Amino acid sequence: MSTWYRHILDDLARTYPDRIRDPVLIVRVGEQRLYRFERGLPMQHYPVSTSRFGVGNRDGSLRTPLGVHQVRRRIGDQAPPGTIFRGRRNTGEVARILNGPGERSPDDNITSRILWLDGLEEGVNRGDGIDSFQRFIYIHGTDEEGRIGRPASDGCVRMTNTDVIELFDRVPQGTLVVIVE
C-alpha cells in the first residue's frame, strides 16, 4: 500500500497534538473505503457507502461531510447483529439484510452499531447549519448491504453489519475520524 495517508496523519499530529491518535479512522469517499490505523500504520480497511448526493456539510443536504471528526458517542454495544435503531434507541427488532446490489429497504434502517461523529473543524463540520453532530452523522450498519461499496446513504457512512461490529469493538470514544474525497 502506498503512503497516501502519511500527510493526513502528520496533519492530525500538528493540528491536534493533545488528542490521542491511536486508532485513527480515514474514510476515502472516492474509494468508498474506511481505513483503521494504529501506530501510524494501516491495520484494516473496509468497504463503505457514503452519500448518494456527494459530499457537503449543509444541514438538510443529505451529503457526507468532509474534515476531521471525533467519535463522540458509541451506541449498540452487545446488540445482536442486524438490530434496528431508531432515534439511537434499540428497537429490539432485527432487520432482514438485503444483499442484492439494487435491493432497497423501505425504512433505510440503521443497524447493529452506531459511531456518532462530532465535527472538530469550525466552519467546516462544526457550527450553525453545518454541524455533523447536530446532523446526526454516523458510521453505522445497514440493512442494504448489497449497496456497500458505492454511494447510497443519506449522509452517513454505512458499513456491513459484521464490519461495523468489528470496528466498533476497536474504536473508543474520542477516536479521530477524517473524511476525505
Biotite code that builds the C-alpha atoms (Angstrom):
import biotite.structure as struc

atoms = struc.array([
    struc.Atom([0.000, 0.000, 0.000], chain_id="A", res_id=1, res_name="MET", atom_name="CA", element="C"),
    struc.Atom([1.280, 3.462, -0.813], chain_id="A", res_id=2, res_name="SER", atom_name="CA", element="C"),
    struc.Atom([1.748, 6.078, 1.855], chain_id="A", res_id=3, res_name="THR", atom_name="CA", element="C"),
    struc.Atom([-1.139, 8.322, 0.690], chain_id="A", res_id=4, res_name="TRP", atom_name="CA", element="C"),
    struc.Atom([-2.168, 8.580, 4.344], chain_id="A", res_id=5, res_name="TYR", atom_name="CA", element="C"),
    struc.Atom([1.124, 9.922, 5.717], chain_id="A", res_id=6, res_name="ARG", atom_name="CA", element="C"),
    struc.Atom([0.269, 13.621, 5.196], chain_id="A", res_id=7, res_name="HIS", atom_name="CA", element="C"),
    struc.Atom([-3.176, 13.136, 6.796], chain_id="A", res_id=8, res_name="ILE", atom_name="CA", element="C"),
    struc.Atom([-1.692, 11.546, 9.916], chain_id="A", res_id=9, res_name="LEU", atom_name="CA", element="C"),
    struc.Atom([1.064, 14.195, 10.064], chain_id="A", res_id=10, res_name="ASP", atom_name="CA", element="C"),
    struc.Atom([-1.546, 16.982, 9.806], chain_id="A", res_id=11, res_name="ASP", atom_name="CA", element="C"),
    struc.Atom([-3.508, 15.413, 12.659], chain_id="A", res_id=12, res_name="LEU", atom_name="CA", element="C"),
    struc.Atom([-0.376, 15.294, 14.826], chain_id="A", res_id=13, res_name="ALA", atom_name="CA", element="C"),
    struc.Atom([0.291, 19.002, 14.167], chain_id="A", res_id=14, res_name="ARG", atom_name="CA", element="C"),
    struc.Atom([-3.295, 20.223, 14.454], chain_id="A", res_id=15, res_name="THR", atom_name="CA", element="C"),
    struc.Atom([-4.425, 18.038, 17.376], chain_id="A", res_id=16, res_name="TYR", atom_name="CA", element="C"),
    struc.Atom([-1.247, 17.462, 19.426], chain_id="A", res_id=17, res_name="PRO", atom_name="CA", element="C"),
    struc.Atom([-3.150, 16.800, 22.658], chain_id="A", res_id=18, res_name="ASP", atom_name="CA", element="C"),
    struc.Atom([-5.534, 14.221, 21.202], chain_id="A", res_id=19, res_name="ARG", atom_name="CA", element="C"),
    struc.Atom([-4.944, 10.513, 21.206], chain_id="A", res_id=20, res_name="ILE", atom_name="CA", element="C"),
    struc.Atom([-4.301, 9.472, 17.615], chain_id="A", res_id=21, res_name="ARG", atom_name="CA", element="C"),
    struc.Atom([-4.384, 5.727, 18.073], chain_id="A", res_id=22, res_name="ASP", atom_name="CA", element="C"),
    struc.Atom([-6.507, 4.446, 16.470], chain_id="A", res_id=23, res_name="PRO", atom_name="CA", element="C"),
    struc.Atom([-7.401, 6.864, 13.658], chain_id="A", res_id=24, res_name="VAL", atom_name="CA", element="C"),
    struc.Atom([-10.050, 6.245, 11.012], chain_id="A", res_id=25, res_name="LEU", atom_name="CA", element="C"),
    struc.Atom([-9.842, 7.657, 7.495], chain_id="A", res_id=26, res_name="ILE", atom_name="CA", element="C"),
    struc.Atom([-12.816, 7.470, 5.142], chain_id="A", res_id=27, res_name="VAL", atom_name="CA", element="C"),
    struc.Atom([-11.879, 7.914, 1.472], chain_id="A", res_id=28, res_name="ARG", atom_name="CA", element="C"),
    struc.Atom([-15.106, 8.895, -0.290], chain_id="A", res_id=29, res_name="VAL", atom_name="CA", element="C"),
    struc.Atom([-13.686, 8.419, -3.801], chain_id="A", res_id=30, res_name="GLY", atom_name="CA", element="C"),
    struc.Atom([-12.737, 4.838, -2.931], chain_id="A", res_id=31, res_name="GLU", atom_name="CA", element="C"),
    struc.Atom([-15.797, 4.110, -0.773], chain_id="A", res_id=32, res_name="GLN", atom_name="CA", element="C"),
    struc.Atom([-13.427, 2.678, 1.814], chain_id="A", res_id=33, res_name="ARG", atom_name="CA", element="C"),
    struc.Atom([-12.698, 3.207, 5.512], chain_id="A", res_id=34, res_name="LEU", atom_name="CA", element="C"),
    struc.Atom([-9.193, 2.581, 6.889], chain_id="A", res_id=35, res_name="TYR", atom_name="CA", element="C"),
    struc.Atom([-8.248, 1.956, 10.527], chain_id="A", res_id=36, res_name="ARG", atom_name="CA", element="C"),
    struc.Atom([-4.741, 2.984, 11.567], chain_id="A", res_id=37, res_name="PHE", atom_name="CA", element="C"),
    struc.Atom([-2.760, 2.167, 14.673], chain_id="A", res_id=38, res_name="GLU", atom_name="CA", element="C"),
    struc.Atom([0.714, 3.476, 15.434], chain_id="A", res_id=39, res_name="ARG", atom_name="CA", element="C"),
    struc.Atom([0.620, 5.264, 12.074], chain_id="A", res_id=40, res_name="GLY", atom_name="CA", element="C"),
    struc.Atom([0.114, 2.052, 10.090], chain_id="A", res_id=41, res_name="LEU", atom_name="CA", element="C"),
    struc.Atom([-2.957, 0.758, 8.255], chain_id="A", res_id=42, res_name="PRO", atom_name="CA", element="C"),
    struc.Atom([-4.399, -2.176, 10.198], chain_id="A", res_id=43, res_name="MET", atom_name="CA", element="C"),
    struc.Atom([-7.650, -2.825, 8.340], chain_id="A", res_id=44, res_name="GLN", atom_name="CA", element="C"),
    struc.Atom([-9.813, -1.444, 5.601], chain_id="A", res_id=45, res_name="HIS", atom_name="CA", element="C"),
    struc.Atom([-13.491, -1.902, 4.893], chain_id="A", res_id=46, res_name="TYR", atom_name="CA", element="C"),
    struc.Atom([-15.836, -1.112, 2.017], chain_id="A", res_id=47, res_name="PRO", atom_name="CA", element="C"),
    struc.Atom([-18.365, 1.581, 2.914], chain_id="A", res_id=48, res_name="VAL", atom_name="CA", element="C"),
    struc.Atom([-21.182, 3.565, 1.408], chain_id="A", res_id=49, res_name="SER", atom_name="CA", element="C"),
    struc.Atom([-21.226, 7.354, 1.728], chain_id="A", res_id=50, res_name="THR", atom_name="CA", element="C"),
    struc.Atom([-23.933, 9.732, 0.498], chain_id="A", res_id=51, res_name="SER", atom_name="CA", element="C"),
    struc.Atom([-25.544, 9.232, -2.878], chain_id="A", res_id=52, res_name="ARG", atom_name="CA", element="C"),
    struc.Atom([-25.763, 13.051, -3.004], chain_id="A", res_id=53, res_name="PHE", atom_name="CA", element="C"),
    struc.Atom([-21.988, 13.511, -2.722], chain_id="A", res_id=54, res_name="GLY", atom_name="CA", element="C"),
    struc.Atom([-20.042, 15.440, -0.124], chain_id="A", res_id=55, res_name="VAL", atom_name="CA", element="C"),
    struc.Atom([-21.168, 18.550, 1.696], chain_id="A", res_id=56, res_name="GLY", atom_name="CA", element="C"),
    struc.Atom([-21.747, 19.989, 5.102], chain_id="A", res_id=57, res_name="ASN", atom_name="CA", element="C"),
    struc.Atom([-25.082, 21.844, 4.970], chain_id="A", res_id=58, res_name="ARG", atom_name="CA", element="C"),
    struc.Atom([-27.883, 20.686, 7.230], chain_id="A", res_id=59, res_name="ASP", atom_name="CA", element="C"),
    struc.Atom([-30.595, 19.078, 5.114], chain_id="A", res_id=60, res_name="GLY", atom_name="CA", element="C"),
    struc.Atom([-28.248, 18.377, 2.180], chain_id="A", res_id=61, res_name="SER", atom_name="CA", element="C"),
    struc.Atom([-28.099, 14.618, 2.923], chain_id="A", res_id=62, res_name="LEU", atom_name="CA", element="C"),
    struc.Atom([-24.403, 14.798, 1.925], chain_id="A", res_id=63, res_name="ARG", atom_name="CA", element="C"),
    struc.Atom([-21.396, 13.288, 3.704], chain_id="A", res_id=64, res_name="THR", atom_name="CA", element="C"),
    struc.Atom([-19.354, 15.986, 5.484], chain_id="A", res_id=65, res_name="PRO", atom_name="CA", element="C"),
    struc.Atom([-15.602, 16.190, 4.941], chain_id="A", res_id=66, res_name="LEU", atom_name="CA", element="C"),
    struc.Atom([-12.945, 17.015, 7.502], chain_id="A", res_id=67, res_name="GLY", atom_name="CA", element="C"),
    struc.Atom([-11.806, 15.938, 10.935], chain_id="A", res_id=68, res_name="VAL", atom_name="CA", element="C"),
    struc.Atom([-14.335, 14.460, 13.329], chain_id="A", res_id=69, res_name="HIS", atom_name="CA", element="C"),
    struc.Atom([-14.230, 12.503, 16.559], chain_id="A", res_id=70, res_name="GLN", atom_name="CA", element="C"),
    struc.Atom([-16.364, 9.621, 17.758], chain_id="A", res_id=71, res_name="VAL", atom_name="CA", element="C"),
    struc.Atom([-18.486, 11.412, 20.330], chain_id="A", res_id=72, res_name="ARG", atom_name="CA", element="C"),
    struc.Atom([-20.858, 8.573, 21.197], chain_id="A", res_id=73, res_name="ARG", atom_name="CA", element="C"),
    struc.Atom([-20.826, 4.802, 20.749], chain_id="A", res_id=74, res_name="ARG", atom_name="CA", element="C"),
    struc.Atom([-24.238, 3.131, 20.647], chain_id="A", res_id=75, res_name="ILE", atom_name="CA", element="C"),
    struc.Atom([-25.250, -0.513, 20.421], chain_id="A", res_id=76, res_name="GLY", atom_name="CA", element="C"),
    struc.Atom([-22.627, -2.406, 22.387], chain_id="A", res_id=77, res_name="ASP", atom_name="CA", element="C"),
    struc.Atom([-23.676, -6.051, 22.663], chain_id="A", res_id=78, res_name="GLN", atom_name="CA", element="C"),
    struc.Atom([-26.786, -5.646, 20.483], chain_id="A", res_id=79, res_name="ALA", atom_name="CA", element="C"),
    struc.Atom([-27.388, -8.657, 18.205], chain_id="A", res_id=80, res_name="PRO", atom_name="CA", element="C"),
    struc.Atom([-26.208, -8.228, 14.600], chain_id="A", res_id=81, res_name="PRO", atom_name="CA", element="C"),
    struc.Atom([-28.858, -6.517, 12.491], chain_id="A", res_id=82, res_name="GLY", atom_name="CA", element="C"),
    struc.Atom([-30.571, -4.850, 15.454], chain_id="A", res_id=83, res_name="THR", atom_name="CA", element="C"),
    struc.Atom([-32.564, -1.835, 14.250], chain_id="A", res_id=84, res_name="ILE", atom_name="CA", element="C"),
    struc.Atom([-32.002, 1.541, 15.912], chain_id="A", res_id=85, res_name="PHE", atom_name="CA", element="C"),
    struc.Atom([-34.459, 4.427, 15.641], chain_id="A", res_id=86, res_name="ARG", atom_name="CA", element="C"),
    struc.Atom([-33.581, 7.716, 17.262], chain_id="A", res_id=87, res_name="GLY", atom_name="CA", element="C"),
    struc.Atom([-30.431, 5.929, 18.506], chain_id="A", res_id=88, res_name="ARG", atom_name="CA", element="C"),
    struc.Atom([-32.572, 3.558, 20.559], chain_id="A", res_id=89, res_name="ARG", atom_name="CA", element="C"),
    struc.Atom([-32.546, -0.212, 20.228], chain_id="A", res_id=90, res_name="ASN", atom_name="CA", element="C"),
    struc.Atom([-35.993, -1.206, 18.938], chain_id="A", res_id=91, res_name="THR", atom_name="CA", element="C"),
    struc.Atom([-35.495, -4.879, 19.781], chain_id="A", res_id=92, res_name="GLY", atom_name="CA", element="C"),
    struc.Atom([-36.172, -5.698, 16.123], chain_id="A", res_id=93, res_name="GLU", atom_name="CA", element="C"),
    struc.Atom([-33.664, -7.378, 13.819], chain_id="A", res_id=94, res_name="VAL", atom_name="CA", element="C"),
    struc.Atom([-33.615, -6.304, 10.171], chain_id="A", res_id=95, res_name="ALA", atom_name="CA", element="C"),
    struc.Atom([-33.746, -8.588, 7.168], chain_id="A", res_id=96, res_name="ARG", atom_name="CA", element="C"),
    struc.Atom([-30.401, -7.933, 5.473], chain_id="A", res_id=97, res_name="ILE", atom_name="CA", element="C"),
    struc.Atom([-30.642, -7.218, 1.743], chain_id="A", res_id=98, res_name="LEU", atom_name="CA", element="C"),
    struc.Atom([-27.595, -8.405, -0.215], chain_id="A", res_id=99, res_name="ASN", atom_name="CA", element="C"),
    struc.Atom([-28.619, -7.697, -3.816], chain_id="A", res_id=100, res_name="GLY", atom_name="CA", element="C"),
    struc.Atom([-26.920, -4.650, -5.402], chain_id="A", res_id=101, res_name="PRO", atom_name="CA", element="C"),
    struc.Atom([-30.227, -2.967, -6.266], chain_id="A", res_id=102, res_name="GLY", atom_name="CA", element="C"),
    struc.Atom([-32.231, -4.050, -3.231], chain_id="A", res_id=103, res_name="GLU", atom_name="CA", element="C"),
    struc.Atom([-33.637, -1.158, -1.209], chain_id="A", res_id=104, res_name="ARG", atom_name="CA", element="C"),
    struc.Atom([-35.109, -1.200, 2.243], chain_id="A", res_id=105, res_name="SER", atom_name="CA", element="C"),
    struc.Atom([-38.355, 0.729, 2.667], chain_id="A", res_id=106, res_name="PRO", atom_name="CA", element="C"),
    struc.Atom([-37.088, 2.014, 6.026], chain_id="A", res_id=107, res_name="ASP", atom_name="CA", element="C"),
    struc.Atom([-33.356, 2.666, 5.350], chain_id="A", res_id=108, res_name="ASP", atom_name="CA", element="C"),
    struc.Atom([-32.587, 1.107, 8.735], chain_id="A", res_id=109, res_name="ASN", atom_name="CA", element="C"),
    struc.Atom([-29.625, 1.921, 10.950], chain_id="A", res_id=110, res_name="ILE", atom_name="CA", element="C"),
    struc.Atom([-28.433, -1.417, 12.271], chain_id="A", res_id=111, res_name="THR", atom_name="CA", element="C"),
    struc.Atom([-26.037, -3.172, 14.670], chain_id="A", res_id=112, res_name="SER", atom_name="CA", element="C"),
    struc.Atom([-23.836, -0.281, 15.907], chain_id="A", res_id=113, res_name="ARG", atom_name="CA", element="C"),
    struc.Atom([-23.584, 3.499, 15.751], chain_id="A", res_id=114, res_name="ILE", atom_name="CA", element="C"),
    struc.Atom([-20.439, 5.623, 15.980], chain_id="A", res_id=115, res_name="LEU", atom_name="CA", element="C"),
    struc.Atom([-21.866, 9.154, 16.220], chain_id="A", res_id=116, res_name="TRP", atom_name="CA", element="C"),
    struc.Atom([-19.480, 11.734, 14.755], chain_id="A", res_id=117, res_name="LEU", atom_name="CA", element="C"),
    struc.Atom([-18.784, 15.205, 16.066], chain_id="A", res_id=118, res_name="ASP", atom_name="CA", element="C"),
    struc.Atom([-17.076, 17.685, 13.710], chain_id="A", res_id=119, res_name="GLY", atom_name="CA", element="C"),
    struc.Atom([-13.941, 19.334, 15.064], chain_id="A", res_id=120, res_name="LEU", atom_name="CA", element="C"),
    struc.Atom([-13.415, 21.993, 12.388], chain_id="A", res_id=121, res_name="GLU", atom_name="CA", element="C"),
    struc.Atom([-15.297, 25.222, 12.965], chain_id="A", res_id=122, res_name="GLU", atom_name="CA", element="C"),
    struc.Atom([-16.843, 26.413, 9.693], chain_id="A", res_id=123, res_name="GLY", atom_name="CA", element="C"),
    struc.Atom([-16.248, 23.043, 8.018], chain_id="A", res_id=124, res_name="VAL", atom_name="CA", element="C"),
    struc.Atom([-18.219, 20.463, 10.012], chain_id="A", res_id=125, res_name="ASN", atom_name="CA", element="C"),
    struc.Atom([-18.887, 22.322, 13.260], chain_id="A", res_id=126, res_name="ARG", atom_name="CA", element="C"),
    struc.Atom([-21.139, 25.313, 13.744], chain_id="A", res_id=127, res_name="GLY", atom_name="CA", element="C"),
    struc.Atom([-24.543, 26.647, 12.839], chain_id="A", res_id=128, res_name="ASP", atom_name="CA", element="C"),
    struc.Atom([-26.154, 24.882, 9.873], chain_id="A", res_id=129, res_name="GLY", atom_name="CA", element="C"),
    struc.Atom([-23.169, 22.596, 9.204], chain_id="A", res_id=130, res_name="ILE", atom_name="CA", element="C"),
    struc.Atom([-22.647, 20.724, 12.475], chain_id="A", res_id=131, res_name="ASP", atom_name="CA", element="C"),
    struc.Atom([-22.042, 16.996, 11.893], chain_id="A", res_id=132, res_name="SER", atom_name="CA", element="C"),
    struc.Atom([-23.187, 16.062, 15.397], chain_id="A", res_id=133, res_name="PHE", atom_name="CA", element="C"),
    struc.Atom([-26.436, 18.013, 15.067], chain_id="A", res_id=134, res_name="GLN", atom_name="CA", element="C"),
    struc.Atom([-26.919, 16.499, 11.584], chain_id="A", res_id=135, res_name="ARG", atom_name="CA", element="C"),
    struc.Atom([-26.726, 13.005, 13.157], chain_id="A", res_id=136, res_name="PHE", atom_name="CA", element="C"),
    struc.Atom([-23.792, 11.863, 11.021], chain_id="A", res_id=137, res_name="ILE", atom_name="CA", element="C"),
    struc.Atom([-22.858, 8.300, 11.962], chain_id="A", res_id=138, res_name="TYR", atom_name="CA", element="C"),
    struc.Atom([-20.765, 5.359, 10.945], chain_id="A", res_id=139, res_name="ILE", atom_name="CA", element="C"),
    struc.Atom([-23.341, 2.568, 11.196], chain_id="A", res_id=140, res_name="HIS", atom_name="CA", element="C"),
    struc.Atom([-24.561, -0.778, 9.941], chain_id="A", res_id=141, res_name="GLY", atom_name="CA", element="C"),
    struc.Atom([-27.236, -1.022, 7.260], chain_id="A", res_id=142, res_name="THR", atom_name="CA", element="C"),
    struc.Atom([-29.848, -3.480, 6.105], chain_id="A", res_id=143, res_name="ASP", atom_name="CA", element="C"),
    struc.Atom([-28.868, -2.583, 2.497], chain_id="A", res_id=144, res_name="GLU", atom_name="CA", element="C"),
    struc.Atom([-25.559, -4.467, 2.467], chain_id="A", res_id=145, res_name="GLU", atom_name="CA", element="C"),
    struc.Atom([-25.757, -5.086, -1.276], chain_id="A", res_id=146, res_name="GLY", atom_name="CA", element="C"),
    struc.Atom([-25.250, -1.348, -1.818], chain_id="A", res_id=147, res_name="ARG", atom_name="CA", element="C"),
    struc.Atom([-21.998, -1.168, 0.175], chain_id="A", res_id=148, res_name="ILE", atom_name="CA", element="C"),
    struc.Atom([-19.074, -0.089, -1.990], chain_id="A", res_id=149, res_name="GLY", atom_name="CA", element="C"),
    struc.Atom([-20.883, 2.697, -3.807], chain_id="A", res_id=150, res_name="ARG", atom_name="CA", element="C"),
    struc.Atom([-22.564, 5.948, -2.703], chain_id="A", res_id=151, res_name="PRO", atom_name="CA", element="C"),
    struc.Atom([-26.038, 5.120, -1.384], chain_id="A", res_id=152, res_name="ALA", atom_name="CA", element="C"),
    struc.Atom([-26.573, 6.722, 2.034], chain_id="A", res_id=153, res_name="SER", atom_name="CA", element="C"),
    struc.Atom([-28.304, 9.929, 3.116], chain_id="A", res_id=154, res_name="ASP", atom_name="CA", element="C"),
    struc.Atom([-25.089, 11.411, 4.561], chain_id="A", res_id=155, res_name="GLY", atom_name="CA", element="C"),
    struc.Atom([-23.773, 8.789, 6.949], chain_id="A", res_id=156, res_name="CYS", atom_name="CA", element="C"),
    struc.Atom([-21.007, 6.259, 6.396], chain_id="A", res_id=157, res_name="VAL", atom_name="CA", element="C"),
    struc.Atom([-22.637, 2.840, 6.099], chain_id="A", res_id=158, res_name="ARG", atom_name="CA", element="C"),
    struc.Atom([-20.875, -0.467, 6.675], chain_id="A", res_id=159, res_name="MET", atom_name="CA", element="C"),
    struc.Atom([-21.854, -4.118, 6.618], chain_id="A", res_id=160, res_name="THR", atom_name="CA", element="C"),
    struc.Atom([-23.099, -5.313, 9.983], chain_id="A", res_id=161, res_name="ASN", atom_name="CA", element="C"),
    struc.Atom([-20.163, -7.674, 10.524], chain_id="A", res_id=162, res_name="THR", atom_name="CA", element="C"),
    struc.Atom([-17.671, -4.914, 9.695], chain_id="A", res_id=163, res_name="ASP", atom_name="CA", element="C"),
    struc.Atom([-19.272, -2.219, 11.863], chain_id="A", res_id=164, res_name="VAL", atom_name="CA", element="C"),
    struc.Atom([-19.400, -4.588, 14.847], chain_id="A", res_id=165, res_name="ILE", atom_name="CA", element="C"),
    struc.Atom([-15.712, -5.439, 14.377], chain_id="A", res_id=166, res_name="GLU", atom_name="CA", element="C"),
    struc.Atom([-14.791, -1.761, 14.013], chain_id="A", res_id=167, res_name="LEU", atom_name="CA", element="C"),
    struc.Atom([-16.938, -0.719, 16.992], chain_id="A", res_id=168, res_name="PHE", atom_name="CA", element="C"),
    struc.Atom([-15.041, -3.130, 19.231], chain_id="A", res_id=169, res_name="ASP", atom_name="CA", element="C"),
    struc.Atom([-11.734, -1.494, 18.222], chain_id="A", res_id=170, res_name="ARG", atom_name="CA", element="C"),
    struc.Atom([-12.719, 2.184, 18.333], chain_id="A", res_id=171, res_name="VAL", atom_name="CA", element="C"),
    struc.Atom([-13.062, 4.037, 21.642], chain_id="A", res_id=172, res_name="PRO", atom_name="CA", element="C"),
    struc.Atom([-14.934, 7.258, 22.210], chain_id="A", res_id=173, res_name="GLN", atom_name="CA", element="C"),
    struc.Atom([-12.782, 10.194, 21.121], chain_id="A", res_id=174, res_name="GLY", atom_name="CA", element="C"),
    struc.Atom([-11.230, 8.398, 18.149], chain_id="A", res_id=175, res_name="THR", atom_name="CA", element="C"),
    struc.Atom([-10.341, 10.816, 15.354], chain_id="A", res_id=176, res_name="LEU", atom_name="CA", element="C"),
    struc.Atom([-12.154, 10.221, 12.048], chain_id="A", res_id=177, res_name="VAL", atom_name="CA", element="C"),
    struc.Atom([-11.024, 12.032, 8.894], chain_id="A", res_id=178, res_name="VAL", atom_name="CA", element="C"),
    struc.Atom([-13.344, 12.075, 5.880], chain_id="A", res_id=179, res_name="ILE", atom_name="CA", element="C"),
    struc.Atom([-11.595, 12.988, 2.632], chain_id="A", res_id=180, res_name="VAL", atom_name="CA", element="C"),
    struc.Atom([-12.645, 12.997, -1.030], chain_id="A", res_id=181, res_name="GLU", atom_name="CA", element="C"),
])
